[in-house]
Amino acid sequence: MASSGHQDFSGAQGDYGESSNAEHTEASNSDEAKLQAMSEEEEREIQRRDWMLELEKTEEEIQTLRQVLNSKLRRANDLKRRLGVTVLGELRTDFRTSWMQLKESGTYQRTASAAKGAKDRTSGLAHSVAAKLSQRWTAARSSNAAKSFGNAYSSVKVR
């Protein structure tokens, strides 16, 4: 091989070429990752700007709606003043309406029914207990022991 005068550089060139290609591929992958990271970051920034613009528009709409609402409230108050409607009158009306709605609700109806039943049972029990106590008191007062105690008390009291 050495006598032919030709040197074989294919191995050296192959190594150089392979390492260069590997470095180039790594650099290319790194560049692609950087571009992808940059594009993701740019996308996030664009999305953020869009949200900021939408937020600004929404806040402007809210401000406009507040102004319109305040104007309508002033007009309503002016009309009420002209009609002689007072705050106290409005409160009374609102209270009456709310009270009627409450009394008509199913929950109130069930609660009132349960309370009435409990009241009736308790009232009947109280009357029954009172009648029994009255009977026993009357019986105790008319018993011989009570009469003898009463006589003994009277005799002590007289002395």
C-alpha positions in Angstrom: 0.0 0.0 0.0 2.7 2.5 0.9 4.7 1.4 -2.1 2.1 2.5 -4.6 2.6 6.1 -3.7 -1.0 6.7 -2.9 -2.1 7.5 0.5 -5.4 6.4 1.7 -7.1 9.3 3.3 -10.6 7.9 3.1 -10.7 6.9 6.7 -9.6 10.4 7.8 -11.9 12.1 5.5 -14.8 9.8 6.6 -14.1 10.7 10.3 -13.9 14.4 9.5 -17.0 14.3 7.4 -19.0 12.3 10.0 -18.0 14.6 12.9 -18.8 17.6 10.8 -22.2 16.3 9.8 -22.9 15.3 13.5 -22.0 18.8 14.6 -24.0 20.3 11.8 -27.0 18.2 12.7 -26.7 19.1 16.4 -26.4 22.8 15.5 -29.4 22.5 13.1 -31.5 20.7 15.9 -30.4 23.4 18.3 -31.4 26.2 15.9 -34.8 24.5 15.3 -35.4 24.2 19.0 -34.4 27.9 19.4 -36.8 28.9 16.6 -39.5 26.7 18.1 -39.0 28.2 21.5 -38.9 31.7 20.0 -42.1 31.1 18.1 -43.8 29.7 21.2 -42.7 32.7 23.1 -43.8 35.0 20.3 -47.2 33.2 20.2 -47.5 33.7 24.0 -46.7 37.4 23.6 -49.2 37.8 20.7 -51.8 36.0 22.8 -51.0 38.2 25.8 -51.4 41.4 23.6 -54.7 40.1 22.3 -55.9 39.6 25.9 -54.8 43.0 26.9 -56.7 44.6 24.0 -59.8 42.6 24.8 -59.5 43.6 28.5 -59.2 47.3 27.5 -62.3 47.0 25.3 -64.2 45.2 28.0 -63.3 47.8 30.6 -64.4 50.6 28.2 -67.7 48.8 27.7 -68.2 48.5 31.5 -67.5 52.2 31.9 -70.0 53.1 29.2 -72.6 50.8 30.8 -72.0 52.4 34.2 -72.5 55.9 32.7 -75.7 54.8 31.0 -77.0 53.1 34.2 -76.2 56.2 36.3 -78.1 58.4 33.7 -81.1 56.0 33.9 -81.0 56.0 37.7 -81.0 59.8 37.8 -84.0 59.9 35.4 -85.9 57.3 37.4 -85.3 59.2 40.6 -86.4 62.5 38.9 -89.6 60.8 37.7 -90.3 59.3 41.2 -89.8 62.7 42.8 -92.2 64.2 40.3 -94.7 61.4 41.1 -94.3 61.9 44.8 -92.9 58.4 45.4 -90.8 58.4 48.6 -88.0 56.1 49.7 -90.1 55.0 52.7 -93.1 54.2 50.4 -90.8 52.2 48.2 -89.4 50.3 51.1 -92.9 49.5 52.4 -94.0 48.3 49.0 -90.9 46.2 48.6 -91.3 44.7 52.1 -95.0 43.9 51.4 -94.1 42.3 48.1 -91.3 40.3 49.6 -93.4 39.2 52.5 -96.2 38.0 50.2 -93.7 36.1 48.0 -92.2 34.5 51.1 -95.7 33.4 52.4 -96.5 32.0 49.1 -93.3 29.9 48.8 -93.5 26.2 49.3 -90.8 26.2 52.0 -92.8 28.7 54.1 -96.0 26.7 53.6 -94.3 23.5 54.8 -92.7 25.3 57.7 -95.9 27.0 58.8 -97.8 23.7 58.6 -95.2 21.9 60.7 -95.2 24.8 63.2 -99.0 24.7 63.5 -98.9 20.9 64.0 -96.3 21.3 66.7 -98.3 24.1 68.4 -101.4 22.0 68.4 -99.7 19.0 69.9 -97.9 21.1 72.5 -101.1 23.1 73.3 -103.0 19.8 73.8 -100.3 18.4 76.0 -100.1 21.5 78.1 -103.9 21.5 78.6 -103.8 17.8 79.5 -101.0 18.4 82.0 -102.7 21.4 83.5 -106.0 19.5 83.9 -104.2 16.6 85.6 -102.3 19.0 88.0 -105.6 20.7 88.8 -107.3 17.4 89.6 -104.4 16.2 91.8 -104.2 19.6 93.6 -108.0 19.4 94.3 -107.7 15.8 95.4 -104.7 16.7 97.6 -106.5 19.6 99.2 -109.5 17.6 100.0 -107.5 14.6 101.4 -107.5 13.9 105.1 -103.7 14.5 105.4 -104.2 18.0 104.0 -107.1 18.7 106.3 -105.1 17.5 109.4 -102.1 19.6 108.3 -104.3 22.6 107.8 -105.8 22.2 111.3 -102.4 21.7 112.8 -101.1 24.9 111.0 -104.2 26.8 112.2 -103.7 25.8 115.8 -100.0 26.8 115.7 -100.9 30.1 114.1 -103.5 30.8 116.8 -101.1 30.3 119.8 
